């Protein structure tokens, strides 16, 4: 069993105590993980603060070169990372491999970006020049659903722009993050990148720490509100990428079987544990029965099991708390709608729930109002498109959405009416590193990716130079 350790000031460090990491496919302990205490958290922040002046003054080309080397190292160890990711997160090995390769590609794309100086105004009296300066120590707090990808995005964005980092992964998926830190440390000066792990008991100490200048958090809306409250004590910069209850609106000009396959993929990827997953589908009455039948067929045919097995198409829910939450929502759906596929757990160890399709459900049902974050899709009938749009928008979430149609122009018109940070037409999860994305309403604050995402890690600084003579 690998000896996982914290990374503080360039040194692999045992935790003040330890905690077990569980394989969600079988309930067995796969590793002992270090658990930091507040003294170690403070040491990590102090190391990042001490490393900041030299790192921030380093030429961006040198910082870029180091980040590219880390991306190369991650890709070179794809097999090791993917196997560990499947063991701790549960996703099928194919999806885990895609995450590792995608994370390395995302790192390269972000590291290749520039934030050049801009002349904002230049007239006879003088010149206004805008440049972006780093903030200081960044707290990067990542969730358990896409642990490697999200750490890679936050770390690359922060370090490229001249900041230093203290990372804190989710306690149920810390191992790939610790392995990433160990691999990255070989390319970075001590203190530039640090990582601590906890049982969700150090979050407040980290987000309130007076020497943390910015928080980059991905997680639930409820926790995001607590993070923003903690950060407000010293008016820290805060970027929040939070939950969603993304609606898919199907128009009446599609092929029912074709659209059902796309809805199913959008809802069930990563066992439905994606903030941008399709979490409710609005389908016109004219094709409602056919779409529901096709969704049920695909759900019943999905091979659910241990992600380490090559024929597995869907793994388990990642942790027991989420498992119980999804089960509770399914129980409520039995009284509020008609379950036509799934709706039950699987015998044996592990947090397995079969893909579940719910039809004949109303707007006020819990399975519609609440974010499931699991393998469940409620399908709602509509007769009037404007009504479907209004129902899709009637939520405090506003992360993403999709529109499915054979008429792209019509689809774009509908997408413009969806109150979210992003809405796709005839596609799902089309994310590009050069395009910033952020949530609307209570689904987020600020953006990630693109030039705007990099700017979130900087202070806009204006220099005015008066003209002589």
Rosetta blueprint (number, residue, H / E / L):
1 X L
2 X L
3 X L
4 X L
5 X L
6 X E
7 X E
8 X E
9 X L
10 X L
11 X E
12 X E
13 X E
14 X L
15 X L
16 X L
17 X E
18 X E
19 X E
20 X E
21 X E
22 X E
23 X L
24 X L
25 X L
26 X L
27 X L
28 X L
29 X E
30 X E
31 X E
32 X E
33 X E
34 X E
35 X E
36 X L
37 X L
38 X H
39 X H
40 X H
41 X H
42 X H
43 X H
44 X H
45 X H
46 X H
47 X H
48 X H
49 X H
50 X H
51 X H
52 X H
53 X H
54 X H
55 X H
56 X H
57 X H
58 X L
59 X L
60 X H
61 X H
62 X H
63 X H
64 X H
65 X H
66 X H
67 X H
68 X H
69 X H
70 X H
71 X H
72 X H
73 X H
74 X H
75 X H
76 X H
77 X L
78 X H
79 X H
80 X H
81 X H
82 X H
83 X H
84 X H
85 X H
86 X H
87 X H
88 X H
89 X H
90 X L
91 X L
92 X L
93 X H
94 X H
95 X H
96 X H
97 X H
98 X H
99 X H
100 X H
101 X H
102 X H
103 X H
104 X H
105 X H
106 X H
107 X H
108 X H
109 X H
110 X H
111 X H
112 X L
113 X L
114 X L
115 X L
116 X L
117 X L
118 X E
119 X E
120 X E
121 X E
122 X E
123 X L
124 X L
125 X L
126 X E
127 X E
128 X E
129 X E
130 X E
131 X E
132 X E
133 X E
134 X E
135 X L
136 X L
137 X E
138 X E
139 X E
140 X E
141 X E
142 X L
143 X L
144 X L
145 X L
146 X L
147 X H
148 X H
149 X H
150 X H
151 X H
152 X H
153 X H
154 X H
155 X H
156 X H
157 X H
158 X H
159 X H
160 X H
161 X L
162 X L
163 X L
164 X E
165 X E
166 X E
167 X E
168 X E
169 X L
170 X L
171 X L
172 X L
173 X L
174 X L
175 X H
176 X H
177 X H
178 X H
179 X H
180 X H
181 X H
182 X H
183 X H
184 X H
185 X H
186 X L
187 X L
188 X L
189 X L
190 X L
191 X L
192 X L
193 X E
194 X E
195 X E
196 X E
197 X L
198 X L
199 X L
200 X L
201 X L
202 X L
203 X H
204 X H
205 X H
206 X H
207 X H
208 X H
209 X L
210 X L
211 X L
212 X E
213 X E
214 X E
215 X E
216 X E
217 X E
218 X E
219 X L
220 X L
221 X H
222 X H
223 X H
224 X H
225 X H
226 X H
227 X H
228 X H
229 X H
230 X H
231 X H
232 X H
233 X H
234 X H
235 X L
236 X L
237 X E
238 X E
239 X E
240 X E
241 X E
242 X L
243 X L
244 X L
245 X L
246 X E
247 X E
248 X E
249 X E
250 X E
251 X L
252 X L
253 X L
254 X L
255 X L
256 X H
257 X H
258 X H
259 X H
260 X H
261 X H
262 X H
263 X H
264 X H
265 X H
266 X H
267 X H
268 X H
269 X H
270 X H
271 X H
272 X H
273 X L
274 X L
275 X L
276 X L
277 X L
278 X E
279 X E
280 X E
281 X E
282 X E
283 X E
284 X E
285 X H
286 X H
287 X H
288 X H
289 X H
290 X H
291 X H
292 X H
293 X H
294 X H
295 X H
296 X H
297 X H
298 X H
299 X H
300 X H
301 X H
302 X L
303 X L
304 X E
305 X L
306 X L
307 X L
308 X L
309 X L
310 X L
311 X L
312 X L
313 X L
314 X E
315 X L
316 X L
317 X L
318 X L
319 X L
320 X H
321 X H
322 X H
323 X H
324 X H
325 X H
326 X H
327 X H
328 X H
329 X H
330 X H
331 X H
332 X H
333 X H
334 X H
335 X H
336 X H
337 X L
338 X E
339 X E
340 X E
341 X E
342 X L
343 X L
344 X L
345 X E
346 X L
347 X L
348 X L
349 X L
350 X L
351 X L
352 X L
353 X E
354 X L
355 X L
356 X E
357 X E
358 X E
359 X E
360 X L
361 X L
362 X L
363 X L
364 X L
365 X L
366 X H
367 X H
368 X H
369 X H
370 X L
371 X L
372 X L
373 X L
374 X L
375 X L
376 X E
377 X E
378 X E
379 X E
380 X E
381 X E
382 X E
383 X L
384 X L
385 X H
386 X H
387 X H
388 X H
389 X H
390 X H
391 X H
392 X H
393 X H
394 X L
395 X L
396 X L
397 X L
398 X L
399 X L
400 X L
401 X E
402 X E
403 X E
404 X E
405 X L
406 X L
407 X L
408 X H
409 X H
410 X H
411 X H
412 X H
413 X H
414 X H
415 X H
416 X L
417 X L
418 X L
419 X L
420 X L
421 X L
422 X L
423 X L
424 X E
425 X E
426 X L
427 X L
428 X L
429 X L
430 X L
431 X L
432 X L
433 X L
434 X L
435 X L
436 X L
437 X E
438 X L
439 X L
440 X L
441 X H
442 X H
443 X H
444 X E
445 X E
446 X L
447 X L
448 X E
449 X L
450 X H
451 X H
452 X H
453 X H
454 X H
455 X H
456 X L
457 X L
458 X E
459 X E
460 X E
461 X E
462 X E
463 X E
464 X E
465 X E
466 X E
467 X L
468 X L
469 X L
